[in-house]
Amino acid sequence: MSGSGAGVWVFRNGVMQLEQPAAASRKALVYVPTNEVVRSVEALERRLGTLGWERYYENRSIVQLHKRDGGADLITIPRDFASLRSTHMYDVVVKNRDHFKVVDA
C-alpha cells in the first residue's frame, strides 16, 4: 500500500485506508462597521487608512503598513489579494479590534 499527500491511515473493518483531511474552508475579512467583505488590497488600505495606518514599505510581492502615530506594529499583506491567507487576516484583526473580523466565506 502506498499513498501520497496528506492524510491519516486508519483501520476500518480490518482494512487499512488513507483518509484525506476535509478541505479547509475559505475565510473572508469583514470590515465590521459596514459589514463589508474586503475584496482587494486597495479596499483594505482605504479602511486601514481611516484607522491611522499608512503604507510603510512595498515591493513586487508585499505591502507593509504602519501606524501614523509611530507605533511599532506592522501589517504585512501580499500585493496579490488572491494570496491573502487567514494568518494575514488575523494579523489585521488583532491589530484593529472592533473594526475587522474573519468569517467563513
Salt bridges, closest charged atoms under 4 A:
GLU19 OE2 - ARG12 NH1 2.36
GLU36 OE1 - ARG47 NH2 2.46
GLU45 OE1 - ARG55 NH2 2.37
GLU54 OE2 - HIS66 NE2 3.32
GLU58 OE1 - ARG55 NH1 2.68
GLU58 OE1 - ARG79 NH2 2.54
ASP91 OD1 - LYS95 NZ 2.74
ASP104 OD1 - LYS27 NZ 2.56
